[in-house]
């Protein structure tokens, strides 16, 4: 289908976002008969997307919450603000969490002047409960409650848990601090009947098993997954109170096979969605659909082949670069030999394709160059491999590349060629200089590491090529499989560290059981890899062994490996 700007807000006229409102949520937990339990309440129907959802107690930080600082015990504003990473007003969030929990759930984190936590299951507790509705309607401030009852807010019982920001584009946005606390002893509480219509204690796993029926929103679900790792309140609070960095969590809204939904920061599409849909309109996709053209920038389009597998992820990406007055385009990695994919590339190109580039000649990247050239007349560019095994024999470049070449393309684009041997001897990356974006082929893959298959694959060359990429000024990686990747330096450094960690594991295994064959080493070195992938892992194991040999650290004799140092 023709490429459009449907998934890219190139000229967004969306209204400016209103600042998110500060809010606080408290995750109340207790030790139940079968382990840790959490308090959840069902929201009343209010005509918004949260209606009917089961949630933790919480709500907006009110102006009156700051006026209640003097009612707090065990924590001052400076310390609370330091916990939350704000200049001031951090204690407001703690106060709001205590107030909202009392209003909605009838649980009160408060103590008398002697430090004893209040008990609400008696006559005095009934009198305190009469404050819930006036507080909820903002008829009486929390400070009045403390002065008239003589109680202090036990904000020191709350432990900072997480920080969530509502996705851009939502009609209502909240900057919410999540706290966790053990339920006050000798208090049973109860829903208010206004904001919350039901209330129950559930084990996190049981709540998650009913996520659809309970209509768990994303922050609730992710928080349940987090606290569900701990069997007791004590273990959870010990972890939460330990020194750690509380990172901001801001989902993005994307669309795809499951409809429109929040996309979390650990999902592969997260960075690309932020690039394509900066205002949060929900127009960018969280899944890659074969044959569907995605406009990544005014000069860049992606079309993915329908060859997804455990080795190729969602399929092989072909990138189109160009535009400008001439409206001419270059294609990087035409992909596998597929008539449907060639048609999709031709349909996606807004103008004639005048150049064809290949990152390397494996069967999922270059075979379509022949039919694409036949249809367009575009010359092919690339390198021949040093070894023929596992290679596409049909690819013979019209313009052989060595690395270092630069091509001026339409649309004000400059493409620089970088020779990156390792995955393949003839592997090339291409740098789109104007966007600081590197087309990585299989040199850097998303969500997995690449197979290094000797003799054409070379682990030492691969690590060296990765280190050379660290010298480039990059903002984005465009992999041969998957979405655009942000933070290129971090991604490359992770791969290097992962490879060296695996190499150390190989060396340790050889020391422990060597002299040993590669087959004997495989299950020990790749015990973290499913057995069905061991034939593929064997290729990378041999690459590691060959690197250790070439580094003078190991030797092979009679098919068995041993360490020299």
LOSELO-24032 format. One record per atom (N, C-alpha, C): residue in three letters; x negated, y negated, z. Coordinates in steps of 0.1 Angstrom, whole numbers, plus 5000, padded with zeros to 4 digits. Each point is the difference from the previous one (the first is absolute). Last residue first. Example, Ala and Ser with C-alpha at 12.3 -4.5 7.8 and 13.67 -1.06 7.14 Angstrom:
! residues 2
ser487250225071/ser499149895000/ser500849895008/ala499750574999/ala500949885000/ala499149885000/
! end
This chain:
! residues 565
unk454452045295/unk499849915011/unk501449965006/unk499650334966/unk498649985002/unk499649905011/unk504450364989/unk499549865002/unk498550005002/unk503250354970/unk499549985014/unk499449865000/unk503250384967/unk499549865003/unk499550005014/unk500850384957/unk500249975014/unk499349865003/unk499750264958/unk501449965002/unk500349965014/unk495550104987/unk500950124998/unk501449985002/unk497649615016/unk499250114996/unk500950124999/unk499849425008/unk500850124996/unk499050114996/unk499849525034/unk499550084989/unk500950124997/unk499749465026/unk500550145000/unk499350074988/unk499049545011/unk500550045013/unk500450155000/unk498449684963/unk499050075007/unk500450055014/unk502649784964/unk499449915011/unk498950065008/unk502450244967/unk499349904993/unk499449905010/unk502750345017/unk498850064994/unk499249894993/unk504149885018/unk499150035011/unk498750064994/unk503449924969/unk499449885005/unk499150025012/unk502350374983/unk499049954990/unk499449875005/unk503550175025/unk498850085002/unk498949964990/unk504249794996/unk499449965013/unk498750085002/unk502750114964/unk499449874997/unk499349955013/unk502450405003/unk498850024992/unk499349874997/unk504249985021/unk499050065009/unk498750024993/unk503749854975/unk499349895007/unk499050065010/unk502450314975/unk499249924991/unk499349895008/unk503050285022/unk498850074998/unk499149914990/unk504549885010/unk499049965010/unk498750064998/unk503650144973/unk499649874997/unk498949955009/unk501950425010/unk499250004987/unk499649874995/unk502750025040/unk498650035002/unk499250024987/unk504849895011/unk499249904993/unk498550045001/unk503550265020/unk500350004986/unk499249904992/unk499850035048/unk499350114994/unk500250004985/unk500249545029/unk500850124998/unk499350114991/unk497249675032/unk500649994987/unk500950134998/unk497049915037/unk501049905001/unk500849984987/unk496150295005/unk501150055009/unk501149915002/unk495650004973/unk501349954996/unk501150075007/unk495550115010/unk499949864997/unk501349944996/unk499850465010/unk499549935012/unk500049854997/unk501150314965/unk501150005010/unk499649925013/unk496750054964/unk501249934996/unk501049995011/unk495750245000/unk500049875006/unk501449934998/unk499050434981/unk500050015015/unk500149875006/unk499550014954/unk501350065003/unk500250015015/unk495949864982/unk501049894999/unk501350055004/unk495950275020/unk500549974987/unk501049885001/unk495950085035/unk501450044997/unk500349964986/unk495950035043/unk500349994986/unk501450054997/unk501049785034/unk499150024989/unk498850095004/unk503749815027/unk500250144995/unk499050034989/unk499849585025/unk500650095010/unk500050144994/unk498349634974/unk499250035012/unk500550115009/unk502749854964/unk498850074995/unk499150045011/unk503649725010/unk500550144998/unk498850084995/unk499349545007/unk500250075012/unk500450154998/unk499649724962/unk498750035006/unk500150075013/unk504049864980/unk499450104992/unk498650045006/unk502249645019/unk500750135004/unk499450114992/unk498649574990/unk499450045013/unk500750135004/unk501649814961/unk498750054998/unk499350055013/unk504249795002/unk500150134994/unk498750064998/unk500149565013/unk500450085011/unk500250154996/unk499049684968/unk498850025008/unk500450095012/unk503449864971/unk499150094993/unk498850045009/unk503149685017/unk500650134999/unk499150104993/unk498749555002/unk499950065013/unk500650145000/unk500449754960/unk498650035003/unk499850075013/unk504349844989/unk499650124992/unk498650045003/unk501649615021/unk500650125005/unk499650124992/unk498749584984/unk499250045012/unk500550135007/unk502449814964/unk498850064995/unk499150055012/unk504049765009/unk500350134994/unk498850074996/unk499649565017/unk500450105011/unk500250144994/unk499249654970/unk498850035008/unk500350105010/unk503749824974/unk499150104993/unk498850045008/unk504749785009/unk498950025009/unk499050104993/unk504750054979/unk499449885006/unk498850045008/unk502750254957/unk499450015014/unk499449875004/unk504050224963/unk498949915002/unk499650005015/unk502350444984/unk500349865000/unk498749925001/unk500050514979/unk500549935011/unk500249854998/unk496450284974/unk501250075005/unk500549925012/unk496249854976/unk500650084990/unk501350075004/unk498649535024/unk499550144998/unk500650074989/unk498849495016/unk501050064992/unk499650154997/unk498749595039/unk499650124992/unk501350054993/unk498449485021/unk500950114998/unk499350124993/unk497749605014/unk501249985008/unk500950124999/unk494349894994/unk501250064995/unk501249965010/unk494549944986/unk501049925006/unk501450044995/unk495350325004/unk500949924991/unk501049925009/unk496850325017/unk499349874996/unk500949914992/unk501150455013/unk500149915012/unk499449874997/unk499850364969/unk501249934999/unk500249905012/unk496350304998/unk499849894990/unk501349914999/unk500050405026/unk499349895007/unk499849884990/unk502050394982/unk500949935010/unk499349895007/unk497450274972/unk500949914992/unk501049935009/unk497150325020/unk499249884995/unk500949914992/unk501950415013/unk499849915012/unk499249874996/unk500550334966/unk501349945004/unk499949915012/unk496250244985/unk500449894990/unk501349945005/unk498750385023/unk499149895003/unk500349884991/unk502550394993/unk500349935012/unk499149895004/unk501750214952/unk498749995007/unk500349925013/unk502350274952/unk500249925013/unk498850015008/unk499850244962/unk500349874995/unk500349905012/unk499250495004/unk498849915000/unk500349854995/unk502850145035/unk498750014993/unk500250104988/unk503649695027/unk499850134994/unk498750014992/unk503249715038/unk498749994993/unk499650144996/unk504949745013/unk499250125000/unk498749974992/unk502949635030/unk499950074987/unk499150125001/unk503449795038/unk498649984995/unk499950084987/unk504649755021/unk499250135000/unk498649964995/unk503549675004/unk500650115008/unk499250135000/unk499049664961/unk500849975012/unk500550135006/unk495249924973/unk501450044998/unk500849965013/unk495149894971/unk500749985013/unk501550034997/unk497350124966/unk498949975010/unk500549975014/unk502450104957/unk500050105011/unk498949975010/unk501849604972/unk500150144995/unk500150095012/unk499749515003/unk499150095006/unk500050144993/unk500849444993/unk500750134996/unk499050115003/unk500349505023/unk499250104994/unk500950134997/unk500349425010/unk500750135000/unk499250114993/unk499949495005/unk499150075010/unk500650145002/unk501649664968/unk500850045012/unk499250085010/unk498049834960/unk500849895004/unk500950045012/unk497050324979/unk499449905008/unk500949895005/unk500350524990/unk500849894994/unk499649885009/unk497450484991/unk500349895009/unk500749894993/unk499150574997/unk500149874992/unk500549895009/unk497250525001/unk501049915006/unk500049874992/unk498350544988/unk499949854999/unk501149945008/unk497350514991/unk501049925006/unk499749855000/unk497750434984/unk500349894991/unk501149915006/unk498450395023/unk498749934996/unk500349884992/unk503450165038/unk499650054986/unk498849924996/unk501349965044/unk501150094996/unk499850064987/unk496549735007/unk500250075013/unk501250104998/unk498049504975/unk499950155000/unk500350065014/unk500849524976/unk500250065014/unk499950154999/unk499349504970/unk499850155000/unk499950055014/unk502649564978/unk499050045010/unk499950165000/unk501949534969/unk499950145001/unk498950045011/unk503749564992/unk498650045001/unk499950155002/unk503649614979/unk499950145006/unk498550035000/unk503549554998/unk498750054997/unk499850135007/unk504249634982/unk499550115008/unk498750054996/unk503649674983/unk499049945009/unk499450115009/unk503250074964/unk500649965013/unk499049955010/unk498250344962/unk501049895000/unk500649985014/unk495050184998/unk501350054995/unk501049885000/unk494450135002/unk500949895002/unk501450054993/unk495750295023/unk500949984988/unk501049895004/unk494850225015/unk501249925003/unk500849984988/unk495950375021/unk500649934989/unk501249915006/unk497450315027/unk499449874999/unk500749914988/unk499750534996/unk500249935013/unk499349864999/unk500550334964/unk498950045009/unk500349955014/unk503050154953/unk499749905010/unk499050055009/unk502150074946/unk499450065012/unk499649895010/unk503750024960/unk499049915006/unk499450065013/unk502950264975/unk499649924989/unk498949905005/unk501050475025/unk500249865000/unk499549934987/unk502150495011/unk498749954995/unk500149854998/unk503150445021/unk499749865001/unk498549974996/unk502250445002/unk500549924989/unk499649855001/unk499050365032/unk499150004988/unk500549914989/unk500650015055/unk500849984988/unk499149994988/unk498550275047/unk500149874993/unk501050014988/unk498250355032/unk501149925005/unk500249874994/unk495450204988/unk501050075008/unk501049905006/unk495949884973/unk501350014993/unk501150065009/unk495749675012/unk500350145000/unk501450024994/unk498249575004/unk498750074998/unk500250154999/unk503749624982/unk499450065012/unk498750074998/unk501949554974/unk500050154999/unk499450065013/unk502649504995/unk498750075000/unk500350154998/unk502849524985/unk499750095011/unk498750064999/unk504349754969/unk498849965007/unk499850105012/unk502949954948/unk499850055014/unk498749965006/unk503449754961/unk498850085003/unk499950045014/unk504749914972/unk499049945009/unk498850095002/unk504250074973/unk498749964993/unk499049945010/unk504750195007/unk499749855001/unk498849964992/unk501850465004/unk501249924999/unk499649854999/unk496750335006/unk500650034987/unk501249914998/unk497749995041/unk499349934989/unk500650024987/unk501950225036/unk500249865001/unk499249924990/unk499650485003/unk501249954994/unk500349855001/unk495950165019/unk500150034986/unk501349964994/unk499249955047/unk499349904992/unk500250034985/unk501550285037/unk501049924993/unk499349894992/unk497450295029/unk500550064988/unk501049924992/unk497649885045/unk499649954986/unk500750074988/unk500850085051/unk499749854998/unk499849964985/unk500750455022/unk501249925003/unk499849854997/unk496750354993/unk501150034992/unk501249925003/unk494949825006/unk500750115005/unk501450014993/unk496149674993/unk500750094990/unk500550135007/unk499349455016/unk499350124998/unk500850104992/unk501249545003/unk499150005012/unk499150124999/unk502249744957/unk500150115008/unk499049995012/unk502749664960/unk498950035009/unk500350135008/unk501749694954/unk500250125008/unk498850035008/unk502449564969/unk498950075006/unk500450125008/unk503149724976/unk498949984992/unk498750075005/unk505949985001/unk498850055007/unk498850004991/unk504749684997/unk499150114995/unk498950035009/unk504149795024/unk499549974987/unk499150124996/unk502350015041/unk500849904994/unk499649964986/unk499750485027/unk499249904995/unk500849894993/unk502050405017/unk499749915010/unk499149884995/unk501250374972/unk501249925003/unk499749895011/unk496650314987/unk500349914989/unk501249915003/unk498950335031/unk498949905000/unk500449894989/unk502750385003/unk500249915012/unk499049895000/unk499550344968/unk501249924997/unk500349905011/unk496750325008/unk499549914990/unk501249904996/unk501050355029/unk499249895007/unk499549904990/unk502450374984/unk500949925007/unk499249885007/unk497650354978/unk500749914990/unk500949905007/unk495550235019/unk501550015002/unk500649904991/unk495150165020/unk500650024987/unk501550025002/unk497449715037/unk500050144995/unk500750004986/unk497949525014/unk500650115008/unk500050134993/unk498249524992/unk501350044994/unk500650125006/unk496349635016/unk500550145003/unk501350034994/unk499349524995/unk499050075007/unk500650135005/unk501049614959/unk500550115009/unk498950065006/unk501249484977/unk499150115002/unk500650115009/unk502249584966/unk499850075013/unk499050114999/unk502449494978/unk499350134997/unk499650065014/unk502249554987/unk500850115005/unk499450144996/unk498749524991/unk500050114990/unk500850115005/unk499549635029/unk500749954987/unk500050124990/unk499650175050/unk499549884993/unk500749974987/unk499150505022/unk501049895000/unk499549884992/unk497950465030/unk500049914988/unk501049895002/unk498950545017/unk499549875004/unk500149914987/unk501950505024/unk499949924988/unk499649865004/unk499650545021/unk500149865002/unk499949924987/unk501350525020/unk499449934989/unk500349855003/unk499950465034/unk500449874996/unk499349954987/unk501650505021/unk498949924996/unk500549874995/unk502550305039/unk499750004986/unk498949914996/unk501550105045/unk501349974993/unk499850004985/unk496350265024/unk500949915007/unk501349984992/unk496150294989/unk500249874993/unk501049915007/unk498850455015/unk498749944995/unk500249864995/unk503750275014/unk499149985012/unk498749944996/unk503849874967/unk499650135006/unk499249975012/unk502749744953/unk499750015015/unk499750145005/unk500949764955/unk499150125002/unk499650015015/unk502449664966/unk500850105008/unk499250135002/unk498149474995/unk500450124992/unk500850105010/unk499749445002/unk499550125006/unk500550124992/unk498949444995/unk500950114996/unk499450135004/unk499449425009/unk499650145003/unk501150094994/unk497949464992/unk501150095000/unk499550145003/unk498349434998/unk499750145004/unk501350085001/unk499349514994/unk499150064990/unk499850155002/unk502849725029/unk500349964986/unk499250074989/unk500650295043/unk499649864999/unk500449954986/unk501350425013/unk499249985012/unk499549865001/unk504250314977/unk499149884997/unk499349965013/unk501950484981/unk500049915011/unk499149894997/unk502950424973/unk499049905000/unk500249915012/unk501350534993/unk500649875003/unk498949905001/unk499350474992/unk500549944989/unk500649865002/unk499550325042/unk499450024987/unk500749934989/unk500049845051/unk500850074992/unk499450024986/unk498849885055/unk499549994986/unk500950094992/unk501249745048/unk499650134994/unk499749974985/unk501549665030/unk499150075009/unk499750144994/unk501349494976/unk500450145003/unk499050075009/unk502049464992/unk498950094997/unk500450145005/unk502949635008/unk500050034985/unk498850104997/unk501749755042/unk500350144998/unk500050054986/unk498949555022/unk501350024994/unk500450144998/unk496049745021/unk500850115007/unk501450014993/unk496149714989/unk501149945007/unk500950105007/unk496150114971/unk499549935012/unk501249945008/unk499150384964/unk501249945005/unk499749925012/unk496650234975/unk501049984990/unk501249925005/unk496350115030/unk499549924988/unk501149974990/unk501050275038/unk499749865004/unk499549924989/unk500750454992/unk501349945001/unk499749855005/unk496350284997/unk500549964987/unk501349935001/unk498150185039/unk499249894995/unk500649954987/unk502150395019/unk500149885008/unk499349884994/unk500550494986/unk500549894992/unk499949865007/unk498850435021/unk499149974989/unk500449884992/unk501150065053/unk500550054988/unk499149954988/unk499749865047/unk499250124997/unk500550074987/unk502249615018/unk498649964997/unk499250124996/unk505450024992/unk499049985011/unk498649984995/unk505149904980/unk498850074997/unk499049975011/unk505849984995/unk498749945004/unk498950104997/unk504250004967/unk499750035014/unk498749945004/unk503950104956/unk499249905007/unk499850045015/unk500850414967/unk500649875001/unk499149905007/unk498750444988/unk500850005012/unk500849875002/unk496950064964/unk500950114999/unk501050015012/unk497949534995/unk499550124994/unk501150115000/unk498149465020/unk501050084994/unk499550134994/unk498549635043/unk499850064987/unk501250074995/unk497849645041/unk501250074994/unk499750044986/unk496749965046/unk500449934988/unk501250084994/unk497849955053/unk500450084988/unk500249914989/unk496949935043/unk501049934992/unk500450084988/unk497149995050/unk500650094991/unk501149924992/unk495249905031/unk501349964995/unk500550104990/unk496650155039/unk500149944987/unk501449964997/unk496950085045/unk501450024996/unk500249924986/unk495650225028/unk500549904992/unk501450034995/unk497650165048/unk500250044986/unk500549874992/unk498950225054/unk499549894990/unk500250054986/unk503350225036/unk498650004997/unk499649894990/unk504550115013/unk499449905008/unk498549994998/unk502850334978/unk500449864996/unk499349895008/unk499350475011/unk499549964986/unk500349864997/unk501750165040/unk498549995001/unk499449974986/unk504650075003/unk499749875006/unk498449995001/unk501850414985/unk500349894990/unk499549875006/unk499750385028/unk499050004988/unk500349894990/unk503050045037/unk498649965004/unk499050004989/unk504450164993/unk500049855001/unk498649965004/unk500350464974/unk500549945013/unk499949854999/unk498850284963/unk501050095007/unk500549945012/unk498249794951/unk499750015014/unk501150085007/unk500249874954/unk498750075001/unk499650035015/unk503849734985/unk500350155000/unk498750085001/unk500249524995/unk500150045014/unk500250155001/unk499749824956/unk498849975008/unk500150055014/unk503750044970/unk498950094996/unk498749985008/unk503649715007/unk500350145006/unk498950094996/unk499849584981/unk499749995014/unk500350145007/unk501149944955/unk498650015001/unk499649995015/unk504649964990/unk499550134996/unk498550015002/unk502049585008/unk500450105010/unk499550144997/unk499349654968/unk499249985012/unk500350105011/unk502650034960/unk498650034998/unk499249985013/unk505250115006/unk499349904992/unk498550035000/unk504250345009/unk498849955005/unk499449904990/unk504550275005/unk499649884992/unk498849935006/unk502350435013/unk499849895010/unk499649874993/unk500650394975/unk501349995007/unk499949885010/unk496150124975/unk501149954991/unk501349975008/unk496250185023/unk499749874995/unk501149944991/unk499150415030/unk501349954997/unk499949864994/unk496250245014/unk500750104993/unk501449964996/unk497349725027/unk499550004986/unk500750114992/unk501049985046/unk500549884993/unk499650004986/unk498250335027/unk501550024998/unk500649884993/unk495549985012/unk500150094990/unk501550034997/unk498949715036/unk499749944987/unk500250104989/unk502950065043/unk498650024997/unk499749944987/unk504049795029/unk499650104990/unk498550025000/unk504649735026/unk498550045001/unk499850124990/unk504049604996/unk499650145004/unk498550015001/unk504849664989/unk498650005005/unk499750145004/unk503849644972/unk499750135006/unk498549995005/unk502049614982/unk501250085002/unk499850145006/unk497649464997/unk499850154999/unk501350085004/unk500149534998/unk499050024991/unk499750144997/unk503549955029/unk500149894990/unk499050014989/unk500450295039/unk501350014993/unk500249884990/unk496150155029/unk500849885004/unk501450004994/unk496950445017/unk500149904989/unk500949895003/unk497250255038/unk501150034992/unk500149894989/unk496950205048/unk500349914989/unk501350044993/unk497150195038/unk500550074989/unk500449924988/unk496450005046/unk500949924991/unk500550094989/unk496650115033/unk501349985007/unk500949904993/unk495049964984/unk500650115008/unk501349965006/unk498149794954/unk500049975014/unk500650125008/unk497650094953/unk501349955005/unk499949985015/unk495749944969/unk500750115006/unk501349955006/unk497649774956/unk500150005015/unk500750125005/unk497949704954/unk500450135005/unk500049995015/unk500449634955/unk499450045012/unk500550145004/unk499649654954/unk500650115006/unk499250035013/unk501049554967/unk499150075008/unk500750125007/unk501149694953/unk500450085012/unk498850065007/unk502149644963/unk498650025004/unk500150075014/unk503849954957/unk499649995014/unk498550045002/unk504249834961/unk498750065003/unk499649975015/unk504450014961/unk499649975014/unk498750075002/unk501650034957/unk500749885004/unk499649965014/unk496550264969/unk501150035008/unk500749875005/unk495950004975/unk501150024992/unk501350035008/unk495150145018/unk500449884993/unk501250034991/unk499350315044/unk499549974987/unk500449874994/unk499350065053/unk501050044990/unk499549974986/unk496950115042/unk500549884993/unk500950054989/unk497650205050/unk500650024987/unk500549874995/unk496650265039/unk500449874994/unk500650024986/unk499050305050/unk499849984986/unk500549874996/unk499350155048/unk499950124992/unk499749974985/unk499649815055/unk500149964986/unk499750124991/unk502150025050/unk498750014993/unk500249974985/unk502649905052/unk500150024985/unk498650014994/unk501049915047/unk500350144997/unk500150034985/unk499349565020/unk498750085000/unk500350154998/unk503449675004/unk499550004987/unk498750094999/unk504149915034/unk498850095000/unk499450024986/unk502949595026/unk500050084988/unk498750095000/unk502749815045/unk498949974990/unk500150104989/unk503949805038/unk499250114994/unk498949944991/unk503849795027/unk498750025007/unk499150114994/unk504549814987/unk499950145005/unk498850025008/unk501049584979/unk501150035009/unk500050145006/unk496549834970/unk500149925012/unk501150045009/unk499450224959/unk498950035009/unk500249925013/unk503149924965/unk500150135005/unk499050045011/unk499649594976/unk501150005010/unk500250135006/unk497049984964/unk499549945012/unk501049995011/unk501250144957/unk499450115008/unk499449945013/unk504249754977/unk498650034997/unk499550115010/unk505249924983/unk499149985011/unk498650044996/unk503350014968/unk500749915009/unk499249975012/unk499350294960/unk499249885002/unk500749905009/unk501350464988/unk500749894993/unk499349875001/unk498350405021/unk500150034986/unk500749884992/unk499649975047/unk498749994994/unk500150034985/unk503950065026/unk499649854999/unk498649984993/unk501450465008/unk500849934989/unk499749855000/unk497850275033/unk499750044986/unk500749924990/unk500449985050/unk499249904992/unk499850034986/unk502150295033/unk500949894996/unk499349894992/unk497750375022/unk500650034986/unk500949894995/unk498249985044/unk499149974990/unk500550024986/unk502650155035/unk500049855000/unk499049954990/unk500250465008/unk501249954993/unk500149854999/unk496650205025/unk499750014986/unk501249964992/unk500350015047/unk499249894995/unk499750014985/unk502350365020/unk500849884999/unk499349884996/unk497950434982/unk500649985013/unk500849874999/unk496650194967/unk501150105003/unk500649995014/unk496149764980/unk501349944995/unk501250105003/unk494749855019/unk500950124997/unk501349944997/unk494649794997/unk501549995004/unk500650144997/unk494849945013/unk500850004989/unk501550015004/unk496049795031/unk500850124998/unk500949984988/unk496849685021/unk499550084989/unk500850134997/unk500849615031/unk499150105005/unk499450094990/unk503349674990/unk498849935003/unk499050095007/unk503450234967/unk500249905010/unk498649945004/unk501250194950/unk499650055014/unk500349895009/unk501150204945/unk499949895010/unk499650065014/unk501850154950/unk498650015005/unk499849875008/unk504650284984/unk499449885004/unk498650025006/unk504450224968/unk498850035007/unk499249875003/unk504150044973/unk500250015014/unk498950045008/unk500749914951/unk499950145005/unk500250015015/unk500249584974/unk500550104991/unk500250145006/unk498249615024/unk501349964994/unk500650124993/unk495650055019/unk501149995010/unk501349974994/unk496350014971/unk500350145006/unk501149995010/unk498549594983/unk500850084990/unk500350145005/unk497149735026/unk501449945000/unk500950094991/unk495350105002/unk500750035012/unk501549965000/unk497349884963/unk500250145001/unk500750055012/unk498849544996/unk501150044991/unk500350155000/unk496249845024/unk501349965007/unk501250044991/unk495750074981/unk500350095012/unk501349975007/unk498649704966/unk500450134994/unk500350115011/unk498349575011/unk501449994996/unk500550134995/unk495449925012/unk500950055011/unk501449994996/unk496649834972/unk500150144999/unk500950065011/unk498649534989/unk501350044999/unk500250154999/unk495549764982/unk500849985012/unk501450064998/unk496450094969/unk499449895008/unk500749975013/unk499950504978/unk500549874997/unk499449895009/unk499650515000/unk499249934989/unk500649874996/unk501450345035/unk500749994987/unk499249934989/unk498250055045/unk500550134996/unk500650004986/unk498949595019/unk498850074996/unk500350144996/unk503549745019/unk499649954986/unk498850074995/unk501350105044/unk500950054990/unk499749964986/unk497549815035/unk499750144998/unk500950074990/unk500949555011/unk498650014994/unk499750144997/unk504049905024/unk500149984986/unk498650014993/unk500750295044/unk500349864997/unk499949984985/unk501150435037/unk499549964987/unk500349854998/unk501350245040/unk498950094995/unk499549964986/unk504849835013/unk499050055010/unk499150094992/unk503949574990/unk499350124996/unk499050045011/unk502949604996/unk500750115006/unk499250134998/unk498849584981/unk499849995014/unk500650125008/unk500749934952/unk498650055003/unk499850005016/unk504049874973/unk500050105010/unk498650055004/unk501249684965/unk500349945013/unk499950105011/unk499650144956/unk498849935004/unk500249945014/unk503650204978/unk499150105005/unk498749945005/unk503749764979/unk500050025014/unk499050105006/unk500749934953/unk499349895006/unk499950015015/unk500550464973/unk500849885002/unk499249895006/unk499250464968/unk499449925011/unk500849875001/unk502250454979/unk499449884997/unk499449945013/unk500850535001/unk500749894993/unk499149874999/unk500950575022/unk499249894995/unk500849894994/unk499950575015/unk500549875005/unk499049894995/unk500350434969/unk499549975013/unk500649865005/unk502750314964/unk498849925001/unk499650005015/unk503650204958/unk499550035014/unk498649945002/unk504149844965/unk498850065002/unk499750035014/unk503849764980/unk500250145003/unk498750085002/unk499549544975/unk501250045007/unk500150165001/unk496549724978/unk499750065012/unk501350055007/unk500049754959/unk499450134997/unk499750085013/unk504149655002/unk498649994995/unk499450144999/unk504449885019/unk500049964986/unk498649984994/unk501450155045/unk499949854999/unk499949964985/unk501050435039/unk500149964985/unk500149854999/unk497350245041/unk501449974996/unk500049974985/unk496150315023/unk500449864998/unk501549994995/unk497550395031/unk500649974987/unk500549864999/unk495650235029/unk501449955001/unk500549974986/unk495850285031/unk500549954987/unk501549955002/unk495250175030/unk501449955000/unk500349944987/unk496650435012/unk500049854997/unk501549965000/unk496550435021/unk501249954994/unk500049854998/unk496450465010/unk500349865000/unk501349974992/unk499850485020/unk498949914996/unk500549864999/unk502850375013/unk499250064989/unk498949914995/unk502949865037/unk499850155002/unk499150064990/unk499349485004/unk501250085000/unk499650155003/unk497849475006/unk499750154999/unk501350085002/unk499849494978/unk500050075013/unk499650144997/unk500349464975/unk499850145000/unk500150065014/unk501049544965/unk500150055014/unk499950154999/unk498749564969/unk500250154999/unk499950065014/unk501149484980/unk499450085010/unk500450154998/unk499549494971/unk500650135002/unk499350085011/unk500549454978/unk499350105008/unk500950125001/unk499149524967/unk500950095006/unk499150105009/unk500049504966/unk499350095010/unk501050095007/unk500649824949/unk500349965014/unk499350105009/unk498449834949/unk500750105008/unk500249965014/unk499949644960/unk499150075009/unk500750115008/unk501549884951/unk500149945013/unk499150075009/unk499249974946/unk500450085012/unk500249925012/unk500849814949/unk498950025010/unk500550085012/unk502350084952/unk499949905010/unk498950035010/unk499650174949/unk500750045013/unk499849895010/unk498550064953/unk500749885005/unk500750025013/unk495750234967/unk501150015010/unk500549875004/unk497250214962/unk500449875002/unk501149995010/unk497950414992/unk498949914995/unk500449855002/unk501450485019/unk500549875002/unk499049904995/unk501050534988/unk499049915003/unk500649865001/unk502250414984/unk499450045013/unk498949905004/unk502449944959/unk501150035010/unk499450035014/unk498249864954/unk499649945013/unk500950035011/unk499050324956/unk500749885003/unk499449955013/unk499050374956/unk499749955013/unk500749875002/unk502050404970/unk499249884999/unk499749965014/unk500750524992/unk500849885000/unk499149885000/
! end
